[in-house]
């Protein structure tokens, strides 16, 4: 699952974060991590990771190197 933003909006919005939390809360307990790529068409992709720990969900930017 991914979605796009314009280049000037390089991070997740509050609504994006709320939606990610909703998705994580709908997942079975054994799903502790999901990745949410944010695509900037013809420019780059940033990766965000949602982690469930101790009944809390933390959303972090994940540095990933893409090798072509």
C-alpha angles and dihedrals in degrees: 000000000000139000136200136243133182113260093255092064101062099165139053117278121231088255090053090053092048090051092049090052089050091052092047092049090053092054123094113264092252090065100087101160135038129172124224114193117204111207126206104195115242090357121062148312125239121198127217123191125206113205126191114210130157092351091305129109119219121191116205135174109246119210107223128175115215113210116198 
